[in-house]
Amino acid sequence: MSCSFAVSSSVRSEFLDPASTRFIGPSRIYHPRSKCEMSRRGFAFKGIVASGASVIGSSLITEPAQGVERLPFKPEGYNFWTWQGHKIHYVVQGEGSPVVLIHGFGASAFHWRYNIPELAKCYKVYAIDLLGFGWSEKALIEYDAIVWRDQVVDFLKEIVKEPAVLVGNSLGGFTALVAAVGLPEQVAGVALLNSAGQFGDANKKNNQSEESTLQKIFLKPLKEIFQRIVLGFLFWQAKQPARIRSVLESVYTNASNVDDYLVESIMRPAADPNAGEVYYRLMTRFMSNQSKYTLDSLLSELSCPLLLLWGDLDPWVGPAKANRIKEFYPKSSLVNLQAGHCPHDEVPELVNEALMNWLSTLKPEAASLQTL
């Protein structure tokens, strides 16, 4: 879900707040008349269009998920893939054109529990756990956006093996963008749900200077010791069920879907070996270095259709970022939702409808034409 549990508000703001901080032409995938087509009838939002034409739909009404099929929770996980010697977890369901779902910070593939079964009625749906999260290995590496880009790119090459649409929430959205730029011939479209990432600041100067001997020998080690003590306590606090539930409820406008299954899917991976060290590395290195990858630099290289599914009531990433992305990248469509940071889990029925409608306008086979 991209909830950075127990992370200070200043860090969350820097990472998520925009202020601080592939296709040629639309064509419809053919599906026989079935429940896939019927599920799109009566869709409340009438404005999502394919690449090249941008529409801002009116906000959709928030209601709790009722009668939405849910992926069963399996403590042992679903499927595993070995990537660069690391154990990677993923879920796969359905048949058809592939759609890859990428979770946010602190979450897992299970956070797409209400989306996988519905999308799988028409598509082959994959949901992957990024390295260091969920049921994937808590590898002791230097975490960087490029690590997850390479993981997703190789997943597309080795597991999916055909052009796919990438769908990501928060950190997962940013990862989807980086992967789409890294492997354009394999990405047919990108959908972002309250994506992380920052736009570059043209006025910001690089004032970095070489570290002094005093900084290298004394100050830097003291800073690391202090960080380890503080972040060690924050990690212990962050993996407590009450804390997890509290953070979730703070970013869900309607918290009716914050249940024991969701809490356990976040709490269980925090007990894995090396989970605390991974948390420390993410907080001290990834968070401080992520600003070197900007949304404007990525969007300037993107060539596929882009869908923005935005929870306008998100306390971390408001609608201003979605509007700015849309303005910067005209080949995008925007759907506004009356939801918080994780609309796919808070209002899954609306997100599923929006995704199905948009996906039906895409023709993944055309993605290979991007490189011609």
C-alpha positions as CSV (number, residue, x, y, z in Angstrom):
1,M,0.0,0.0,0.0
2,S,3.0,2.3,0.2
3,C,2.3,3.2,3.8
4,S,5.8,3.9,5.1
5,F,5.0,2.7,8.7
6,A,6.4,4.9,11.5
7,V,8.3,7.0,9.0
8,S,8.2,10.7,10.1
9,S,5.9,13.0,8.3
10,S,8.8,15.0,6.9
11,V,10.2,11.9,5.2
12,R,6.8,10.9,3.9
13,S,6.3,14.4,2.6
14,E,9.7,14.5,0.8
15,F,9.1,11.1,-0.8
16,L,5.5,11.5,-1.8
17,D,4.6,15.1,-2.0
18,P,5.2,16.8,-5.4
19,A,5.7,20.2,-3.8
20,S,8.6,19.1,-1.8
21,T,10.4,17.6,-3.6
22,R,3.8,2.7,-25.5
23,F,1.7,2.6,-28.0
24,I,0.8,4.1,-31.4
25,G,-2.8,5.2,-31.5
26,P,-5.7,3.5,-29.6
27,S,-7.2,0.3,-30.7
28,R,-9.4,-2.1,-28.8
29,I,-8.5,-5.6,-27.7
30,Y,-11.0,-8.0,-29.0
31,H,-12.9,-10.1,-26.4
32,P,-15.9,-12.2,-27.1
33,R,-19.1,-10.9,-25.5
34,S,-18.8,-12.3,-22.0
35,K,-18.7,-11.2,-18.4
36,C,-15.7,-9.1,-19.4
37,E,-17.7,-6.9,-21.7
38,M,-20.8,-7.0,-19.6
39,S,-18.9,-5.9,-16.5
40,R,-18.0,-2.7,-18.3
41,R,-21.6,-1.8,-19.1
42,G,-23.1,0.7,-16.8
43,F,-19.7,1.9,-15.7
44,A,-20.2,5.0,-13.6
45,F,-17.2,6.8,-15.1
46,K,-17.6,7.8,-18.8
47,G,-14.5,9.6,-19.8
48,I,-11.5,7.4,-19.9
49,V,-10.1,7.4,-23.4
50,A,-7.0,5.9,-25.0
51,S,-3.7,7.6,-25.6
52,G,-3.6,11.0,-27.2
53,A,-6.9,12.2,-25.7
54,S,-7.1,13.3,-22.1
55,V,-10.2,13.5,-20.0
56,I,-10.6,14.5,-16.4
57,G,-13.7,12.7,-15.1
58,S,-15.8,13.8,-12.3
59,S,-15.0,12.4,-8.9
60,L,-16.5,9.0,-8.2
61,I,-18.4,8.3,-5.0
62,T,-16.7,6.3,-2.3
63,E,-18.5,3.2,-1.0
64,P,-17.0,0.2,0.8
65,A,-16.4,-2.9,-1.3
66,Q,-19.5,-5.0,-1.3
67,G,-19.6,-8.4,-3.0
68,V,-16.1,-8.0,-4.5
69,E,-14.3,-11.2,-4.8
70,R,-11.1,-11.4,-2.7
71,L,-7.8,-13.3,-3.2
72,P,-7.5,-15.8,-0.4
73,F,-4.8,-15.1,2.1
74,K,-2.0,-17.7,2.0
75,P,0.6,-17.4,4.8
76,E,3.0,-19.4,2.8
77,G,2.7,-17.3,-0.3
78,Y,1.8,-18.3,-3.9
79,N,4.6,-18.6,-6.4
80,F,8.3,-18.0,-6.3
81,W,10.9,-17.0,-8.8
82,T,14.7,-16.8,-8.3
83,W,16.1,-13.5,-9.5
84,Q,19.8,-12.8,-9.2
85,G,20.0,-15.4,-6.5
86,H,17.1,-13.9,-4.5
87,K,13.7,-15.4,-3.8
88,I,10.9,-13.3,-5.3
89,H,7.2,-13.9,-4.6
90,Y,4.4,-13.3,-7.1
91,V,0.8,-14.2,-7.7
92,V,-0.6,-15.1,-11.2
93,Q,-4.2,-15.7,-12.2
94,G,-6.3,-15.7,-15.4
95,E,-5.6,-15.8,-19.1
96,G,-5.2,-13.2,-21.8
97,S,-3.1,-10.1,-22.2
98,P,-0.8,-9.7,-19.2
99,V,-1.2,-7.0,-16.5
100,V,1.5,-6.7,-13.8
101,L,0.5,-5.1,-10.5
102,I,3.2,-3.5,-8.3
103,H,2.6,-2.7,-4.7
104,G,3.8,0.3,-2.7
105,F,6.2,0.8,0.2
106,G,5.6,-1.6,3.1
107,A,3.0,-3.6,1.3
108,S,2.9,-6.8,-0.9
109,A,1.1,-8.5,-3.8
110,F,-1.7,-9.3,-1.4
111,H,-2.6,-5.6,-1.3
112,W,-4.2,-6.2,-4.8
113,R,-6.5,-8.8,-3.2
114,Y,-9.7,-7.2,-4.5
115,N,-8.3,-6.5,-8.0
116,I,-6.6,-9.7,-9.0
117,P,-9.7,-11.9,-9.2
118,E,-11.7,-9.3,-11.1
119,L,-9.0,-8.4,-13.6
120,A,-8.2,-12.1,-14.1
121,K,-11.6,-12.6,-15.7
122,C,-10.3,-11.0,-18.8
123,Y,-6.5,-10.8,-18.4
124,K,-3.5,-12.7,-17.2
125,V,-2.8,-10.9,-14.0
126,Y,0.5,-10.9,-12.2
127,A,1.2,-9.3,-8.8
128,I,4.9,-9.2,-7.7
129,D,6.5,-8.5,-4.4
130,L,9.4,-6.1,-4.8
131,L,12.8,-7.3,-3.3
132,G,12.8,-6.4,0.4
133,F,9.0,-6.4,0.7
134,G,6.2,-8.9,1.2
135,W,7.1,-12.6,0.8
136,S,10.2,-11.7,-1.3
137,E,13.6,-12.1,0.2
138,K,14.9,-9.3,2.5
139,A,18.2,-9.1,0.7
140,L,21.1,-7.1,2.2
141,I,21.8,-4.9,-0.7
142,E,22.0,-1.2,-1.4
143,Y,18.4,-0.4,-2.4
144,D,17.8,2.0,-5.2
145,A,15.0,2.6,-7.8
146,I,17.3,0.8,-10.3
147,V,17.2,-2.4,-8.3
148,W,13.4,-2.6,-8.6
149,R,13.5,-1.5,-12.2
150,D,15.8,-4.3,-13.1
151,Q,13.7,-6.8,-11.1
152,V,10.5,-5.8,-12.9
153,V,12.3,-5.7,-16.3
154,D,13.6,-9.2,-15.8
155,F,10.2,-10.4,-14.5
156,L,8.7,-9.2,-17.8
157,K,11.4,-11.0,-19.8
158,E,11.6,-14.2,-17.9
159,I,8.1,-14.8,-16.5
160,V,5.6,-12.7,-18.5
161,K,7.4,-13.0,-21.8
162,E,5.1,-10.7,-23.8
163,P,4.1,-7.0,-23.8
164,A,2.3,-6.1,-20.6
165,V,0.5,-3.2,-18.9
166,L,2.1,-2.1,-15.6
167,V,-0.1,-0.9,-12.7
168,G,1.5,0.5,-9.6
169,N,0.5,2.2,-6.4
170,S,2.8,4.8,-4.8
171,L,6.4,3.4,-4.8
172,G,5.0,0.7,-7.2
173,G,3.8,3.4,-9.6
174,F,7.2,5.0,-9.6
175,T,8.8,1.6,-10.2
176,A,6.4,1.0,-13.1
177,L,7.5,4.3,-14.7
178,V,11.2,3.5,-14.4
179,A,10.6,0.0,-15.8
180,A,8.5,1.3,-18.7
181,V,11.4,3.6,-19.7
182,G,13.9,0.8,-19.2
183,L,12.1,-1.7,-21.4
184,P,9.6,0.2,-23.7
185,E,9.1,-2.7,-26.1
186,Q,7.7,-4.9,-23.3
187,V,5.4,-2.3,-21.8
188,A,2.0,-1.6,-23.5
189,G,0.8,1.0,-21.0
190,V,1.2,2.2,-17.4
191,A,-1.4,3.0,-14.8
192,L,-0.4,5.0,-11.7
193,L,-2.4,5.0,-8.5
194,N,-1.2,7.9,-6.3
195,S,2.3,7.4,-7.5
196,A,5.5,8.3,-5.6
197,G,8.2,10.4,-7.1
198,Q,9.1,14.0,-7.4
199,F,9.4,16.6,-10.2
200,G,12.8,18.1,-10.6
201,D,13.6,21.5,-9.1
202,A,15.4,23.5,-11.7
203,N,16.3,26.2,-9.1
204,K,17.9,23.7,-6.7
205,K,21.7,23.8,-6.9
206,N,24.0,21.0,-6.0
207,N,26.0,22.3,-3.1
208,Q,27.5,19.0,-2.2
209,S,31.2,19.3,-1.2
210,E,33.8,16.8,-0.3
211,E,33.5,15.4,3.2
212,S,36.0,16.7,5.7
213,T,38.2,14.4,7.7
214,L,36.2,15.3,10.8
215,Q,33.0,14.3,9.0
216,K,34.4,11.0,7.8
217,I,36.0,9.9,11.0
218,F,33.7,11.2,13.7
219,L,30.5,12.7,12.6
220,K,29.4,10.2,10.0
221,P,29.8,7.1,12.4
222,L,28.0,9.0,15.2
223,K,25.2,9.8,12.8
224,E,24.8,6.2,11.7
225,I,24.8,5.0,15.4
226,F,22.1,7.5,16.2
227,Q,20.1,6.5,13.1
228,R,20.3,2.8,14.0
229,I,19.0,3.4,17.5
230,V,16.1,5.6,16.4
231,L,15.2,3.6,13.3
232,G,15.5,0.3,15.3
233,F,12.9,1.6,17.7
234,L,10.7,2.9,14.8
235,F,10.9,-0.5,13.1
236,W,9.9,-2.3,16.3
237,Q,7.0,0.1,16.6
238,A,6.1,-0.1,12.9
239,K,5.5,-3.9,12.9
240,Q,3.0,-3.8,15.8
241,P,-0.5,-4.7,14.7
242,A,-2.0,-1.7,16.3
243,R,0.5,0.7,14.6
244,I,-0.1,-0.9,11.2
245,R,-3.8,-0.6,11.6
246,S,-3.5,3.0,12.7
247,V,-1.4,4.0,9.7
248,L,-3.7,2.2,7.3
249,E,-6.7,3.9,8.8
250,S,-5.0,7.3,8.5
251,V,-4.7,7.0,4.7
252,Y,-7.9,5.2,4.0
253,T,-10.9,7.6,3.8
254,N,-13.2,4.7,4.4
255,A,-11.4,2.2,6.6
256,S,-13.9,-0.6,6.3
257,N,-11.4,-2.7,4.3
258,V,-8.7,-2.4,6.9
259,D,-9.1,-5.9,8.2
260,D,-7.0,-8.6,10.0
261,Y,-5.9,-10.1,6.7
262,L,-4.4,-6.9,5.4
263,V,-2.7,-6.2,8.8
264,E,-1.2,-9.7,8.8
265,S,0.0,-9.4,5.2
266,I,2.1,-6.4,6.4
267,M,3.1,-7.7,9.8
268,R,4.2,-11.1,8.8
269,P,7.1,-10.0,6.4
270,A,8.4,-7.7,9.1
271,A,9.3,-10.8,11.1
272,D,11.5,-12.2,8.3
273,P,15.3,-12.4,8.8
274,N,17.1,-9.2,7.9
275,A,13.8,-7.2,7.8
276,G,15.0,-4.7,10.3
277,E,18.2,-4.1,8.4
278,V,16.3,-3.7,5.1
279,Y,14.1,-1.1,6.8
280,Y,17.2,0.8,8.0
281,R,18.8,0.8,4.5
282,L,15.5,1.9,2.9
283,M,15.1,4.8,5.4
284,T,18.7,6.0,5.3
285,R,19.8,5.4,1.8
286,F,16.9,4.9,-0.6
287,M,14.8,7.7,0.9
288,S,17.8,10.1,0.7
289,N,18.8,9.2,-2.8
290,Q,15.5,8.8,-4.6
291,S,15.4,12.5,-5.6
292,K,17.9,11.9,-8.3
293,Y,15.2,10.1,-10.3
294,T,12.6,12.7,-11.2
295,L,9.1,12.3,-12.7
296,D,9.8,14.8,-15.5
297,S,12.9,13.0,-16.6
298,L,11.0,9.7,-16.7
299,L,7.9,11.1,-18.4
300,S,10.0,12.8,-21.1
301,E,11.2,9.3,-22.1
302,L,7.8,7.5,-21.8
303,S,6.0,6.7,-25.0
304,C,3.0,4.5,-24.0
305,P,-0.5,5.4,-22.8
306,L,-0.7,6.5,-19.2
307,L,-3.7,6.2,-16.8
308,L,-3.8,8.1,-13.6
309,L,-6.2,6.7,-11.0
310,W,-6.0,9.1,-8.2
311,G,-7.5,9.1,-4.7
312,D,-8.0,12.8,-4.2
313,L,-8.4,12.6,-0.4
314,D,-4.8,11.2,0.0
315,P,-3.1,13.0,2.9
316,W,0.3,12.2,1.4
317,V,-0.1,12.6,-2.4
318,G,-2.9,14.9,-3.3
319,P,-4.5,15.5,-6.7
320,A,-2.1,18.4,-7.6
321,K,0.5,15.8,-8.5
322,A,-1.9,14.0,-10.8
323,N,-2.8,17.2,-12.5
324,R,0.9,18.1,-13.0
325,I,1.7,14.7,-14.5
326,K,-1.2,15.0,-16.9
327,E,-0.1,18.5,-17.9
328,F,3.4,17.3,-18.5
329,Y,2.4,14.1,-20.3
330,P,-0.6,14.8,-22.6
331,K,-1.0,11.2,-23.6
332,S,-2.6,10.4,-20.3
333,S,-6.1,10.0,-18.9
334,L,-7.1,10.9,-15.3
335,V,-9.8,9.4,-13.1
336,N,-10.4,11.2,-9.8
337,L,-11.7,9.0,-7.0
338,Q,-13.0,10.1,-3.6
339,A,-10.5,7.8,-1.8
340,G,-7.2,8.0,0.1
341,H,-3.7,6.8,-0.7
342,C,-4.7,3.2,-1.7
343,P,-7.8,3.5,-3.9
344,H,-7.3,0.0,-5.3
345,D,-8.0,-1.5,-1.8
346,E,-10.4,1.2,-0.5
347,V,-12.7,1.4,-3.5
348,P,-11.7,-1.7,-5.5
349,E,-14.9,-1.9,-7.4
350,L,-14.4,1.6,-8.9
351,V,-10.7,1.0,-9.6
352,N,-11.5,-2.4,-11.3
353,E,-14.1,-0.8,-13.5
354,A,-11.8,2.1,-14.5
355,L,-8.9,-0.3,-15.2
356,M,-11.1,-2.7,-17.3
357,N,-12.5,0.2,-19.3
358,W,-9.0,1.6,-20.0
359,L,-7.4,-1.7,-20.7
360,S,-10.1,-2.5,-23.3
361,T,-8.8,0.5,-25.4
362,L,-5.2,-0.9,-25.5
363,K,-3.6,-3.3,-28.0
364,P,-0.5,-4.7,-26.3
365,E,0.8,-6.1,-29.6
366,A,1.4,-2.5,-30.8
367,A,3.9,-1.9,-28.0
368,S,6.6,-3.5,-30.1
369,L,6.1,-0.8,-32.7
370,Q,7.5,1.8,-30.4
371,T,11.0,0.9,-31.2
372,L,10.5,1.0,-35.0
